[in-house]
Amino acid sequence: MRTSQTPQEWAAQLDLATKNKQPIKPISTTDPDMDLPFAYAVQSAWREHAISQGRRVVGHKIGLTALSVQQQFDVNQPDSGTIYADTEIPNGETVPINRLIQPRIEAEIAFVLGRDITHQDITTAELLRSIEFILPSFEIVDSRIENWNIKITDTVADNGSAAGYVVGTTPVRLDSLELSLCGMVLKQNNEIVSTGCGAACLGHPLNALKWLVTHKLSLNEPVKAGDIILSGALGPMFSLSPNNLYEASFGRVGNVRCQT
């Protein structure tokens, strides 16, 4: 679709907004002709620029996995973004919120793949065999759009609002785990601020992973062994503020922590 700028020009604006900590006006307002394929083209252009600058792709994030959020954005599917090695925050360490604009935190289940996935029509059994282990995780999200005033094209162009991630350090096998029933409790300084369960993520986190595989392969983008897949929030996101401790508990899946 014809728009006022090229994907590379939009990507440069978003990259500059990130570096300067200065959000831009909603792309959906500035460029109302932008459609979803073009927004993914912006994301791809930004990723190509990042790789050219030496950044390393380590996986993908899935967003808009809650039905209520899809209804809010008037869409019927999730979205995705890229995660980079240099955005990992070690478990228990400090999130550099001074480098971010308007950060929030989500508690999610992370899949780590043990083999490449090469076909879109993957079965559930094949998908299960492709998962090496899972980890409890936080996703740090941060919109480069003013005041989180976003529509689907804004967040897709903005790399799914991805900003960082934390994973636990004890891998867990999927054997005998029913992830749809996995509960999640997120606390800020021992006060509960968000709760949820695996069923909030497209009914089951595996559904989100299967969507991601199909989506990426439809764009001729690889899904590889070793990829980390952040499968989507199990409960509402929560705004990050300085000098706090955040911990999420996922039952048998384990715990993850960070601080600000």
C-alpha positions as CSV (number, residue, x, y, z in Angstrom):
1,M,0.0,0.0,0.0
2,R,1.2,3.5,-0.8
3,T,2.1,5.5,2.2
4,S,3.9,8.8,2.9
5,Q,7.2,7.2,3.7
6,T,9.2,4.1,2.9
7,P,9.6,1.3,5.4
8,Q,13.2,2.3,5.8
9,E,12.2,5.9,6.6
10,W,9.7,4.8,9.2
11,A,12.3,2.4,10.7
12,A,14.8,5.2,11.0
13,Q,12.3,7.4,12.8
14,L,11.5,4.6,15.3
15,D,15.2,3.9,15.8
16,L,15.9,7.6,16.5
17,A,13.0,7.7,18.9
18,T,14.5,4.8,20.8
19,K,18.0,6.3,21.0
20,N,16.7,9.8,22.0
21,K,14.0,8.6,24.3
22,Q,11.6,10.8,22.4
23,P,8.4,9.1,21.3
24,I,6.8,9.9,18.0
25,K,3.1,10.7,17.2
26,P,1.0,7.6,16.3
27,I,2.0,6.3,12.9
28,S,-1.7,5.3,12.4
29,T,-2.6,9.0,12.6
30,T,0.4,10.4,10.7
31,D,0.1,7.7,7.9
32,P,-3.5,6.4,8.0
33,D,-3.0,4.5,4.7
34,M,-0.5,2.1,6.4
35,D,-1.8,-1.4,6.5
36,L,-0.6,-4.5,8.4
37,P,1.7,-5.9,5.7
38,F,3.4,-2.5,5.4
39,A,3.7,-2.3,9.1
40,Y,5.5,-5.6,9.1
41,A,7.7,-4.3,6.3
42,V,8.7,-1.4,8.6
43,Q,9.5,-3.9,11.4
44,S,11.6,-5.9,8.9
45,A,13.5,-2.8,7.7
46,W,14.3,-1.9,11.3
47,R,15.5,-5.5,12.0
48,E,17.8,-5.3,9.0
49,H,19.2,-2.1,10.2
50,A,19.7,-3.5,13.7
51,I,21.6,-6.6,12.2
52,S,23.7,-4.3,10.1
53,Q,24.7,-2.5,13.3
54,G,25.9,-5.8,14.9
55,R,22.8,-6.7,16.9
56,R,22.0,-10.4,17.1
57,V,18.5,-11.8,16.8
58,V,17.8,-14.5,19.4
59,G,14.1,-15.1,18.9
60,H,10.6,-13.6,18.7
61,K,7.9,-12.2,20.9
62,I,4.1,-12.7,20.5
63,G,1.7,-10.0,21.4
64,L,-2.1,-9.4,21.4
65,T,-2.7,-12.9,22.6
66,A,-5.6,-12.0,24.9
67,L,-9.1,-11.9,23.3
68,S,-9.9,-8.7,25.2
69,V,-6.9,-7.0,23.8
70,Q,-7.7,-8.2,20.3
71,Q,-11.2,-6.7,20.6
72,Q,-9.7,-3.5,21.8
73,F,-7.5,-3.2,18.7
74,D,-10.3,-4.6,16.4
75,V,-8.1,-7.5,15.2
76,N,-8.6,-11.2,15.1
77,Q,-5.0,-12.3,15.4
78,P,-1.9,-11.8,17.5
79,D,1.2,-9.9,16.3
80,S,4.9,-10.5,16.6
81,G,8.2,-8.8,17.1
82,T,11.9,-9.6,17.2
83,I,14.0,-10.0,20.3
84,Y,17.7,-9.3,20.4
85,A,20.6,-10.6,22.6
86,D,21.5,-7.2,23.9
87,T,18.0,-6.7,25.4
88,E,18.3,-9.6,27.8
89,I,18.3,-8.7,31.5
90,P,19.8,-11.5,33.7
91,N,17.3,-13.0,36.2
92,G,17.2,-10.8,39.3
93,E,19.1,-7.9,37.8
94,T,18.1,-4.3,37.1
95,V,16.0,-3.2,34.2
96,P,17.6,0.0,32.7
97,I,14.4,2.0,32.7
98,N,16.4,5.2,32.4
99,R,17.0,4.2,28.8
100,L,13.3,3.6,28.1
101,I,10.4,5.9,27.5
102,Q,7.3,4.4,29.1
103,P,8.1,0.9,30.1
104,R,5.8,-1.8,31.3
105,I,6.2,-5.4,32.4
106,E,4.4,-8.6,31.4
107,A,4.7,-12.2,32.8
108,E,4.9,-14.9,30.1
109,I,6.0,-18.4,29.4
110,A,9.1,-18.6,27.1
111,F,9.7,-21.5,24.8
112,V,13.2,-22.5,23.7
113,L,13.2,-24.5,20.5
114,G,15.4,-27.5,20.1
115,R,15.2,-27.9,16.3
116,D,14.4,-25.8,13.2
117,I,10.8,-25.6,12.1
118,T,10.5,-25.5,8.3
119,H,6.8,-26.2,7.4
120,Q,3.7,-24.1,8.2
121,D,1.3,-27.0,8.6
122,I,3.1,-28.2,11.7
123,T,1.1,-30.6,13.9
124,T,0.7,-30.3,17.6
125,A,2.9,-33.4,18.1
126,E,5.6,-32.0,15.8
127,L,5.4,-28.7,17.7
128,L,5.9,-30.4,21.0
129,R,8.9,-32.3,19.7
130,S,10.4,-29.0,18.6
131,I,10.4,-27.5,22.1
132,E,13.5,-28.2,24.1
133,F,12.3,-26.6,27.3
134,I,10.3,-23.7,28.8
135,L,11.2,-20.9,31.2
136,P,9.3,-18.4,33.3
137,S,9.9,-15.0,31.8
138,F,9.2,-11.3,31.9
139,E,8.8,-9.2,28.8
140,I,9.7,-5.5,29.1
141,V,7.6,-3.5,26.7
142,D,8.0,0.1,25.8
143,S,6.1,2.0,23.1
144,R,8.0,4.5,20.9
145,I,4.6,6.0,20.2
146,E,3.4,8.9,22.4
147,N,1.3,7.9,25.5
148,W,0.9,4.3,24.3
149,N,-1.7,5.7,21.9
150,I,-1.4,2.8,19.5
151,K,-3.4,0.8,17.0
152,I,-2.3,-2.5,15.5
153,T,-0.2,-0.9,12.8
154,D,1.6,1.2,15.3
155,T,2.7,-1.6,17.5
156,V,3.7,-3.9,14.6
157,A,5.9,-1.2,13.0
158,D,7.3,-0.6,16.5
159,N,8.6,-4.2,16.7
160,G,5.6,-5.2,18.9
161,S,6.6,-2.6,21.5
162,A,9.5,-5.0,22.5
163,A,12.2,-3.5,24.7
164,G,13.7,-6.4,26.8
165,Y,13.2,-9.7,28.5
166,V,14.2,-11.7,31.6
167,V,14.1,-15.5,31.8
168,G,14.5,-17.9,34.7
169,T,17.6,-20.0,35.0
170,T,16.1,-23.4,35.5
171,P,14.8,-25.1,32.3
172,V,11.6,-27.0,32.7
173,R,10.5,-29.8,30.4
174,L,6.9,-29.8,29.1
175,D,6.4,-33.4,30.3
176,S,3.2,-33.7,32.4
177,L,2.6,-29.9,32.4
178,E,-0.7,-28.5,31.3
179,L,0.2,-25.0,30.4
180,S,-3.4,-23.8,30.0
181,L,-3.8,-24.3,33.7
182,C,-0.5,-22.7,34.7
183,G,-1.3,-19.9,37.1
184,M,0.7,-16.7,37.3
185,V,1.1,-14.1,40.1
186,L,3.1,-11.0,39.5
187,K,4.1,-8.9,42.5
188,Q,5.7,-5.5,43.0
189,N,7.5,-5.5,46.4
190,N,5.3,-8.4,47.6
191,E,2.1,-6.7,46.5
192,I,0.1,-8.6,43.9
193,V,-0.3,-6.3,40.8
194,S,-1.3,-8.9,38.1
195,T,-2.7,-12.4,37.9
196,G,-3.6,-14.8,35.1
197,C,-3.1,-18.2,33.7
198,G,-2.0,-20.0,30.5
199,A,-5.5,-20.1,29.1
200,A,-5.4,-16.3,28.8
201,C,-2.8,-16.7,26.0
202,L,-4.9,-17.7,23.0
203,G,-6.5,-20.5,25.1
204,H,-3.1,-22.2,25.5
205,P,0.5,-20.9,25.0
206,L,1.1,-23.6,22.4
207,N,-1.6,-22.0,20.3
208,A,0.4,-18.8,20.4
209,L,3.6,-20.6,19.4
210,K,1.8,-22.4,16.6
211,W,0.5,-19.1,15.3
212,L,4.0,-17.6,15.4
213,V,5.5,-20.5,13.4
214,T,2.8,-20.2,10.7
215,H,3.1,-16.4,10.6
216,K,6.9,-16.3,10.4
217,L,7.2,-19.0,7.7
218,S,4.5,-17.3,5.7
219,L,6.9,-14.3,5.6
220,N,9.8,-16.6,4.6
221,E,11.4,-15.8,7.9
222,P,13.2,-18.7,9.8
223,V,12.2,-20.3,13.0
224,K,15.3,-21.9,14.3
225,A,16.7,-24.2,16.9
226,G,17.8,-22.1,19.9
227,D,15.2,-19.4,19.3
228,I,13.5,-18.0,22.4
229,I,9.8,-17.4,21.9
230,L,8.0,-15.1,24.4
231,S,4.5,-16.5,24.0
232,G,2.4,-13.7,25.3
233,A,1.2,-12.2,28.6
234,L,-0.7,-14.4,31.0
235,G,-2.2,-11.4,32.8
236,P,-2.5,-7.6,32.4
237,M,0.7,-5.6,31.9
238,F,1.9,-3.3,34.7
239,S,3.9,0.0,34.5
240,L,7.5,-0.1,35.7
241,S,8.7,2.5,38.2
242,P,12.0,3.1,39.9
243,N,13.3,1.3,43.0
244,N,11.0,-1.7,43.0
245,L,11.4,-5.4,43.0
246,Y,9.2,-7.5,40.6
247,E,8.7,-11.2,40.9
248,A,6.4,-13.6,39.0
249,S,5.5,-17.1,40.1
250,F,4.3,-19.7,37.7
251,G,3.8,-22.7,39.9
252,R,5.7,-25.7,38.6
253,V,7.2,-23.6,35.8
254,G,9.1,-21.6,38.4
255,N,9.8,-17.9,39.2
256,V,11.5,-15.0,37.6
257,R,12.7,-11.7,39.1
258,C,14.0,-8.3,38.2
259,Q,14.3,-4.9,39.8
260,T,14.4,-1.2,38.8
